[in-house]
Amino acid sequence: MAAVTDGPPELFAVRNALYLGNYSTALNKAQQTGAVSSSSDLKIQKDALMYRAYIGLGEYETVLNQIDSEDDSTHVSLKAVRFLALYLRAVMKNGDKRVAIDGIEEILQDPVQAQDSTVLACAATIYLHEDNDSQVLKLVDSPGSLELASIQVKTLLKMNRIDLADQALRHMTLMNDDATITQLTSAYVSLSKGGHEAINEAQSLLEQMQRKFGNSTTVLNGLALCMIKSGAYENAEKTLLTSLGLSSASASSSPDPDTLINLIVCAQYLNKPQETIHRYMTQLQTVAPNHPWFQSYQQMDSEFDQLSSTYYSA
């Protein structure tokens, strides 16, 4: 069986950078590819990847301004990317998400359009944010791309079904075991399994990607998690500060929420001053007020305050 590549070789570097969370590199590679985008299909795929990189950088307005979803000539891949940007902007600004959800669901009702891998990836991302894991698994039940296979594995990990995630990963390796996204997904599974051997395997995979492709917030957060699980909290903190610097380097970018969350965890382990933890928490509240971790933290904090007041008043 020929190895799955997720698209034309001309866009390999763009896809790779996108999958690794190296969004600025993905944009640069996409712009370099523009000169050789001779076919309309290649241009559509390139544009979809490019706009998804803008989304990764939090530049939702750029996507919304440049893709016209009302134009019949706009390809369904680009329409799906626009709905993803619309959804994530609504999440960020605590706005109305319904327009974006209705829009992507209308696309999914068309049996032909619902086979488009970009449509499925964007729809799955929205449903993941909505905690609708069952719907995600329906969309990626028979993944035809490595990205969709990776989403399937990560959704199963999110549901704490490591056994099923391991099975899905084995199917993914049959599709293409050498692909970067397969190696990255394998690292996630090893991290979820835990144990000295599995954590070392995950760290080895991530270090290989770091040497080959450089730093990205995705790789650095993965490495930091390996260090946290190994008890190397100071090394994890250094790695996460590097990640924070990366995500904040661009004037248009905001600090990466996952990096901030992991820094909060590290700070707790290292007994950092409360003002340090509060600073990270304030940043997280600013950039991702609706992040599930932050909302869960707020709920537990509120419940603790209520229980404390009841205890002391008694």
Secondary structure, DSSP 8 states (H G I E B T S, - for coil): -----SS-GGGHHHHHHHHTT-HHHHHHHHHHHGGG--SHHHHHHHHHHHHHHHHHTT-HHHHHHH--TT-TTS-HHHHHHHHHHHHHHHHHTT---HHHHHHHHHHHTSTTGGG-HHHHHHHHHHHHHTT-HHHHHHHTSS--SHHHHHHHHHHHHHTT-HHHHHHHHHHHHHHHSSSHHHHHHHHHHHHHH-SHHHHHHHHHHHHHHHHHH---HHHHHHHHHHHHHTT-HHHHHHHHHHHHHHHTSSTT----HHHHHHHHHHHHHTT--HHHHHHHHHHHHHH-TT-HHHHHHHHHHHHHHHHHHHHHH-
